[in-house]
């Protein structure tokens, strides 16, 4: 009993640390500082968000006109008030934290996410003992089409339970472990916040419908980790609607995060259960300095992998999982958004081993325009779907973005020198063979 209690206490303490990550912090009200390699948006008002939506619509149209089956990328901080995304993220994380607290009390601390399953009867008893819901009341929680077929509940079931419970007028109470008191999970949103939620969903709906109409796939970019639970939840809502027959909406996964693999595997499993197509863009990540500074100031664990090598391992682990899913179900697709030659070689090798052919168009590659053409062009010539990411906007905004990307890619100059050497080698080959123009 003592070891089980100790494990539960450790799990709860870790959960409280994780929750700090999603709290608003005045010092980080501006989410642009310390960002080296991503374009960021300043929220002015709702009219500015509408202007951003119009810009994204033009980008979708441009992608449609320039290539078949193209992509267009959007950022949700351009379409919603960032503070609202932080608040929604905090609520989602509190709900998941409650799940892990219940799991720890059932002796399941530190299990893999999808292996953690609450026994419904024990959960109902715990809810009754805490004063959250009587057994008769909680019985109604588990009568849905997905929750009523098993004696256990995992995190995906738990998240769907959140969707149904928050629609009820009675506030959902969860325990505060520090005070021992029950507190509402979701304090009532102000009328303005409710309007913001409606407007961001409307903007996303407009963009998704235009993308589907134009035959363009829409990538929702990942952002700072304290926005990401809200961004991922909103993106999954779009995937549920628009990815029924093929992947239109792609979510982005940052593999420099320690929890990247758990997030990817959870979303793949959710898509399998609900029958929609999983679409993913895998990146390494763009907010490392800011994430680490915020973690240090607010007192929670650094969410970033400790080394670049660990990030590479995470990238390949997540990618391999998605490739296995592609082989298994054919209802998953991935963009390998990387300038790393080893990652590209790893992808090609695994595709060959798994029997995934380029013509299947389940795996594509992406690099920035003007960077790593020695990767892009051979892939295209070999028949792989490969895309160039084209920054769009005023020159005074795009150039600083590109300079930050060059700075972020610390090996960029070595790759540029290698590309120069390859070009010169090809020129000499053509001169010697007399095929200078072929």
C-alpha positions as CSV (number, residue, x, y, z in Angstrom):
1,X,0.0,0.0,0.0
2,X,2.8,2.4,0.9
3,X,4.6,1.9,-2.5
4,X,1.3,2.4,-4.4
5,X,0.6,5.6,-2.4
6,X,4.1,6.8,-3.2
7,X,3.6,6.2,-6.9
8,X,0.3,8.0,-6.8
9,X,1.7,11.0,-5.0
10,X,4.6,11.2,-7.5
11,X,2.2,11.1,-10.4
12,X,0.1,13.8,-8.9
13,X,3.1,16.0,-8.2
14,X,4.3,15.5,-11.8
15,X,0.8,16.4,-13.0
16,X,0.8,19.6,-11.0
17,X,4.2,20.5,-12.5
18,X,2.8,19.9,-16.0
19,X,-0.2,22.0,-15.4
20,X,2.0,25.0,-14.6
21,X,3.0,24.9,-18.2
22,X,-0.4,26.0,-19.4
23,X,-1.0,28.9,-17.1
24,X,-1.1,32.4,-18.3
25,X,2.1,34.4,-17.3
26,X,2.4,38.1,-17.7
27,X,6.0,37.9,-18.7
28,X,5.1,35.8,-21.6
29,X,2.0,37.7,-22.8
30,X,4.0,38.4,-25.9
31,X,4.6,35.0,-27.5
32,X,7.2,36.3,-30.0
33,X,10.3,36.8,-27.8
34,X,13.0,34.2,-28.2
35,X,11.4,32.7,-31.3
36,X,14.1,32.0,-33.8
37,X,12.5,30.2,-36.7
38,X,8.8,30.6,-36.9
39,X,6.6,33.4,-38.2
40,X,4.4,34.9,-35.5
41,X,1.3,37.0,-35.4
42,X,0.4,39.9,-33.2
43,X,-3.2,39.9,-32.1
44,X,-4.8,43.4,-32.6
45,X,-8.5,42.6,-32.7
46,X,-11.0,40.3,-34.4
47,X,-10.9,42.4,-37.6
48,X,-7.2,41.6,-37.9
49,X,-8.0,37.9,-37.5
50,X,-10.5,38.2,-40.4
51,X,-7.7,39.8,-42.5
52,X,-5.4,36.9,-41.8
53,X,-8.2,34.5,-42.8
54,X,-8.5,36.4,-46.2
55,X,-4.7,36.1,-46.6
56,X,-4.9,32.4,-46.0
57,X,-7.7,32.0,-48.5
58,X,-5.5,33.7,-51.1
59,X,-2.7,31.3,-50.2
60,X,-5.1,28.3,-50.7
61,X,-6.0,29.7,-54.1
62,X,-2.3,30.1,-55.0
63,X,-1.5,26.6,-53.9
64,X,-4.3,25.3,-56.0
65,X,-3.2,27.1,-59.1
66,X,0.5,26.2,-58.8
67,X,0.5,22.5,-58.2
68,X,-1.8,19.5,-58.1
69,X,-2.8,18.3,-54.7
70,X,-0.8,21.1,-53.0
71,X,-0.6,22.3,-49.4
72,X,-1.3,25.5,-47.6
73,X,-0.2,26.2,-44.0
74,X,-2.1,28.2,-41.4
75,X,-1.4,29.3,-37.8
76,X,-4.3,29.4,-35.3
77,X,-2.7,32.3,-33.4
78,X,-3.4,34.3,-36.5
79,X,-7.1,33.3,-36.2
80,X,-7.7,33.5,-32.5
81,X,-6.7,35.5,-29.4
82,X,-3.6,33.8,-28.0
83,X,-4.7,34.3,-24.4
84,X,-7.9,32.4,-25.3
85,X,-5.8,29.5,-26.6
86,X,-3.8,29.4,-23.4
87,X,-6.9,29.3,-21.3
88,X,-8.5,26.5,-23.3
89,X,-5.2,24.6,-23.2
90,X,-5.2,24.9,-19.4
91,X,-8.7,23.5,-19.1
92,X,-7.9,20.5,-21.4
93,X,-4.7,19.8,-19.4
94,X,-6.5,19.9,-16.1
95,X,-9.0,17.3,-17.3
96,X,-6.2,15.0,-18.4
97,X,-4.4,15.6,-15.1
98,X,-7.5,14.4,-13.3
99,X,-7.4,11.2,-15.4
100,X,-3.8,10.6,-14.4
101,X,-4.7,11.2,-10.7
102,X,-7.4,8.6,-10.9
103,X,-5.0,6.2,-12.7
104,X,-2.4,6.7,-10.1
105,X,-4.9,5.8,-7.3
106,X,-5.7,2.6,-9.3
107,X,-2.0,1.7,-9.2
108,X,-1.3,2.6,-12.9
109,X,1.2,5.5,-12.4
110,X,3.7,6.0,-15.2
111,X,2.2,3.6,-17.7
112,X,2.3,4.4,-21.4
113,X,-0.7,6.7,-22.3
114,X,-2.7,4.2,-24.3
115,X,-1.9,1.4,-21.8
116,X,-3.5,3.3,-18.9
117,X,-7.1,2.2,-18.4
118,X,-9.4,3.1,-15.6
119,X,-11.8,0.5,-14.3
120,X,-15.2,2.0,-14.6
121,X,-16.6,0.6,-11.4
122,X,-13.6,1.9,-9.3
123,X,-13.8,5.2,-11.1
124,X,-17.5,5.6,-10.2
125,X,-16.7,4.8,-6.6
126,X,-14.0,7.4,-6.5
127,X,-16.2,10.0,-8.1
128,X,-18.9,9.3,-5.4
129,X,-16.3,9.4,-2.6
130,X,-15.0,12.7,-3.8
131,X,-18.5,14.2,-4.0
132,X,-18.2,14.9,-7.7
133,X,-21.1,12.6,-8.8
134,X,-23.2,9.9,-7.2
135,X,-23.0,6.4,-8.7
136,X,-26.4,6.9,-10.4
137,X,-25.2,10.2,-11.9
138,X,-21.9,8.9,-13.1
139,X,-23.6,5.8,-14.6
140,X,-25.1,8.2,-17.1
141,X,-21.6,9.4,-18.1
142,X,-20.7,6.0,-19.5
143,X,-23.8,5.2,-21.6
144,X,-22.5,6.7,-24.8
145,X,-22.0,4.6,-27.9
146,X,-18.2,4.6,-27.4
147,X,-18.1,4.5,-23.6
148,X,-20.7,1.9,-22.9
149,X,-19.0,-1.0,-24.6
150,X,-16.1,-1.6,-22.2
151,X,-15.5,-2.0,-18.4
152,X,-12.4,0.3,-18.7
153,X,-11.8,3.9,-19.9
154,X,-8.5,5.1,-21.4
155,X,-7.4,8.7,-22.1
156,X,-9.1,8.9,-25.5
157,X,-12.4,7.8,-23.9
158,X,-11.8,10.3,-21.1
159,X,-11.3,13.2,-23.6
160,X,-14.6,12.3,-25.4
161,X,-16.3,12.3,-22.0
162,X,-15.0,15.8,-21.4
163,X,-16.8,16.9,-24.7
164,X,-20.1,15.6,-23.5
165,X,-19.9,16.7,-19.8
166,X,-19.0,20.3,-20.6
167,X,-22.2,20.7,-22.5
168,X,-24.2,20.3,-19.3
169,X,-25.5,23.2,-17.4
170,X,-24.2,21.9,-14.1
171,X,-20.4,22.7,-13.8
172,X,-18.1,19.8,-13.7
173,X,-16.1,19.8,-10.4
174,X,-12.7,18.2,-9.9
175,X,-10.6,18.0,-6.8
176,X,-7.8,20.5,-6.0
177,X,-5.1,18.2,-4.4
178,X,-3.5,21.1,-2.6
179,X,-6.6,22.4,-0.9
180,X,-8.7,19.3,-0.8
181,X,-11.7,21.3,-2.2
182,X,-13.7,20.7,-5.3
183,X,-13.3,23.4,-8.0
184,X,-15.1,23.9,-11.3
185,X,-13.0,22.5,-14.2
186,X,-14.3,25.1,-16.5
187,X,-15.1,28.5,-15.1
188,X,-17.8,30.2,-17.1
189,X,-16.5,31.8,-20.2
190,X,-17.4,35.5,-20.7
191,X,-19.7,36.4,-23.5
192,X,-16.7,37.8,-25.4
193,X,-14.7,34.5,-24.9
194,X,-17.6,32.5,-26.2
195,X,-17.8,34.7,-29.2
196,X,-14.1,34.3,-29.8
197,X,-14.6,30.5,-29.8
198,X,-17.4,30.7,-32.3
199,X,-15.4,33.0,-34.5
200,X,-12.2,30.9,-34.6
201,X,-14.3,27.8,-35.5
202,X,-16.1,29.8,-38.2
203,X,-12.8,30.9,-39.7
204,X,-11.4,27.4,-39.6
205,X,-14.5,26.1,-41.3
206,X,-14.3,28.7,-44.1
207,X,-10.6,27.8,-44.7
208,X,-11.3,24.0,-44.6
209,X,-14.2,24.3,-47.1
210,X,-12.1,26.4,-49.5
211,X,-9.2,23.9,-49.3
212,X,-11.6,21.0,-50.0
213,X,-13.1,22.9,-52.9
214,X,-9.7,23.7,-54.4
215,X,-8.2,20.3,-53.9
216,X,-5.6,21.7,-51.4
217,X,-4.5,20.1,-48.2
218,X,-4.5,22.4,-45.1
219,X,-1.6,22.1,-42.6
220,X,-2.2,23.6,-39.2
221,X,1.2,24.6,-37.9
222,X,2.3,23.7,-34.3
223,X,3.1,26.6,-32.0
224,X,4.3,27.0,-28.4
225,X,3.5,24.0,-26.2
226,X,1.2,26.1,-23.9
227,X,-1.0,26.8,-26.9
228,X,-0.8,23.3,-28.4
229,X,-3.5,21.4,-26.5
230,X,-6.1,23.9,-27.7
231,X,-4.7,24.0,-31.2
232,X,-4.6,20.2,-31.4
233,X,-8.1,19.9,-30.1
234,X,-9.5,22.4,-32.7
235,X,-7.5,20.6,-35.4
236,X,-8.9,17.2,-34.5
237,X,-12.4,18.7,-34.7
238,X,-11.6,19.7,-38.3
239,X,-10.1,16.3,-39.1
240,X,-13.3,14.6,-37.8
241,X,-15.4,16.6,-40.3
242,X,-13.2,16.9,-43.3
243,X,-10.9,13.8,-43.3
244,X,-13.7,11.3,-43.8
245,X,-12.7,10.1,-47.3
246,X,-9.1,11.5,-47.6
247,X,-6.7,13.6,-45.5
248,X,-7.6,17.3,-46.1
249,X,-6.5,18.6,-42.7
250,X,-2.9,17.9,-41.4
251,X,-1.9,18.4,-37.8
252,X,1.8,19.3,-37.0
253,X,3.8,17.4,-34.4
254,X,7.0,18.9,-32.9
255,X,9.4,16.1,-32.2
256,X,11.6,18.2,-29.9
257,X,8.9,17.7,-27.3
258,X,9.4,14.9,-24.8
259,X,5.7,13.9,-25.1
260,X,5.7,13.9,-28.9
261,X,5.4,10.1,-29.3
262,X,2.5,9.9,-26.8
263,X,0.7,12.6,-28.7
264,X,1.2,11.1,-32.2
265,X,0.2,7.6,-31.1
266,X,-2.9,8.9,-29.3
267,X,-4.1,10.8,-32.4
268,X,-3.4,7.9,-34.7
269,X,-5.4,5.6,-32.4
270,X,-8.2,8.2,-32.2
271,X,-8.4,8.3,-36.0
272,X,-8.6,4.5,-36.2
273,X,-11.5,4.4,-33.6
274,X,-13.5,7.1,-35.3
275,X,-12.7,6.1,-38.9
276,X,-11.1,9.3,-40.3
277,X,-7.9,9.7,-42.2
278,X,-4.8,10.7,-40.1
279,X,-2.7,13.5,-41.6
280,X,0.5,14.6,-40.0
281,X,3.4,17.0,-40.7
282,X,6.5,16.0,-38.6
283,X,8.9,18.8,-37.7
284,X,11.7,19.1,-35.1
285,X,10.4,22.4,-33.6
286,X,10.9,26.1,-33.6
287,X,10.4,27.5,-30.1
288,X,13.1,25.9,-28.0
289,X,14.7,29.0,-26.4
290,X,11.4,30.5,-25.4
291,X,10.1,27.2,-24.1
292,X,13.1,26.6,-21.9
293,X,13.1,30.2,-20.6
294,X,9.4,30.0,-19.7
295,X,9.8,26.6,-18.0
296,X,12.7,28.0,-15.8
297,X,10.8,31.1,-14.8
298,X,7.5,29.4,-14.1
299,X,9.0,26.3,-12.3
300,X,7.9,23.4,-14.5
301,X,9.9,20.7,-16.2
302,X,11.5,21.7,-19.5
303,X,9.2,20.1,-22.2
304,X,12.1,20.0,-24.7
305,X,14.3,16.9,-25.3
306,X,17.7,17.5,-23.7
307,X,19.8,17.1,-26.8
308,X,19.6,17.3,-30.6
309,X,20.3,13.6,-30.8
310,X,17.3,12.8,-28.6
311,X,15.2,15.0,-30.8
312,X,16.4,13.0,-33.9
313,X,15.5,9.7,-32.1
314,X,12.1,11.1,-31.3
315,X,11.5,12.2,-34.9
316,X,12.4,8.8,-36.3
317,X,10.4,7.0,-33.6
318,X,7.2,9.1,-34.4
319,X,7.8,8.8,-38.2
320,X,8.3,5.0,-38.0
321,X,5.0,4.6,-36.1
322,X,3.1,6.6,-38.7
323,X,4.8,4.6,-41.5
324,X,3.8,1.4,-39.8
325,X,0.2,2.7,-39.7
326,X,0.3,3.6,-43.4
327,X,1.3,0.0,-44.2
328,X,-1.4,-1.4,-41.8
329,X,-4.4,0.7,-42.6
330,X,-3.7,2.9,-45.6
331,X,-5.6,5.7,-43.9
332,X,-2.7,7.7,-42.7
333,X,-0.4,10.2,-44.6
334,X,2.7,12.1,-43.5
335,X,4.8,15.0,-44.6
336,X,8.4,14.6,-43.6
337,X,9.2,18.3,-43.2
338,X,13.0,18.2,-42.7
339,X,16.3,19.5,-44.0
340,X,18.1,16.6,-42.4
341,X,19.6,14.2,-44.9
342,X,19.8,11.3,-42.4
343,X,16.0,11.7,-41.8
344,X,15.3,11.6,-45.5
345,X,17.5,8.5,-45.9
346,X,15.8,6.8,-42.9
347,X,12.4,7.5,-44.5
348,X,13.3,6.1,-47.9
349,X,14.8,2.9,-46.3
350,X,11.7,2.3,-44.1
351,X,9.4,2.9,-47.1
352,X,11.2,0.3,-49.0
353,X,11.2,-2.2,-46.1
354,X,7.4,-1.6,-45.6
355,X,6.5,-1.7,-49.3
356,X,5.2,1.9,-49.4
357,X,5.6,3.1,-53.0
358,X,6.1,6.8,-53.9
359,X,3.1,6.6,-56.2
360,X,0.9,5.7,-53.2
361,X,1.3,9.4,-52.2
362,X,1.0,8.5,-48.5
363,X,4.5,10.0,-47.8
364,X,5.7,13.3,-49.0
365,X,8.7,15.6,-48.2
366,X,9.0,19.3,-47.6
367,X,11.8,21.8,-47.5
368,X,11.9,25.6,-47.5
369,X,12.2,27.3,-50.8
370,X,15.9,28.1,-51.4
371,X,17.2,25.5,-48.9
372,X,18.5,22.0,-49.4
373,X,17.8,21.7,-53.2
374,X,20.3,18.8,-53.2
375,X,17.6,16.9,-51.2
376,X,14.5,18.3,-52.9
377,X,15.4,17.8,-56.6
378,X,16.7,14.2,-56.5
379,X,13.5,13.2,-54.5
380,X,11.3,14.8,-57.1
381,X,13.3,13.2,-60.0
382,X,12.9,9.8,-58.3
383,X,9.1,10.2,-58.3
384,X,8.5,11.1,-54.6
385,X,6.0,13.8,-53.8
386,X,8.1,16.7,-52.6
387,X,7.1,20.3,-51.8
388,X,8.8,23.6,-51.3
389,X,7.5,25.7,-48.4
390,X,7.0,29.2,-49.7
391,X,6.9,32.1,-47.1
392,X,4.3,34.6,-48.2
393,X,4.0,38.2,-47.0
394,X,5.6,41.7,-47.0
395,X,9.3,41.7,-47.7
396,X,10.1,43.3,-44.4
397,X,8.4,40.4,-42.6
398,X,9.5,37.5,-44.8
399,X,13.2,38.3,-44.9
400,X,13.7,38.3,-41.1
401,X,11.8,35.0,-41.0
402,X,14.2,33.5,-43.6
403,X,17.3,34.8,-41.9
404,X,16.1,33.2,-38.6
405,X,15.6,29.9,-40.4
406,X,19.1,30.0,-41.8
407,X,20.3,30.7,-38.3
408,X,18.3,27.9,-36.9
409,X,19.8,25.4,-39.3
410,X,23.3,25.6,-37.8
411,X,24.6,23.2,-40.5
412,X,23.2,25.4,-43.3
413,X,26.5,26.8,-44.5
414,X,28.0,23.3,-44.6
415,X,25.1,22.1,-46.7
416,X,25.4,25.2,-48.9
417,X,29.1,24.4,-49.5
418,X,28.2,20.8,-50.2
419,X,25.5,21.9,-52.7
420,X,28.0,24.2,-54.4
421,X,30.5,21.3,-54.7
422,X,27.8,19.0,-56.1
423,X,26.9,21.6,-58.7
424,X,30.5,22.2,-59.7
425,X,31.0,18.4,-60.0
426,X,28.0,18.1,-62.3
427,X,29.2,21.0,-64.5
428,X,32.6,19.3,-64.9
429,X,30.9,16.0,-65.7
430,X,28.8,17.6,-68.4
431,X,31.8,19.4,-69.9
432,X,33.8,16.1,-70.1
433,X,30.9,14.2,-71.7
434,X,29.8,17.0,-74.0
435,X,26.3,17.2,-72.6
436,X,26.5,20.7,-71.1
437,X,22.8,21.5,-71.8
438,X,21.3,18.1,-71.0
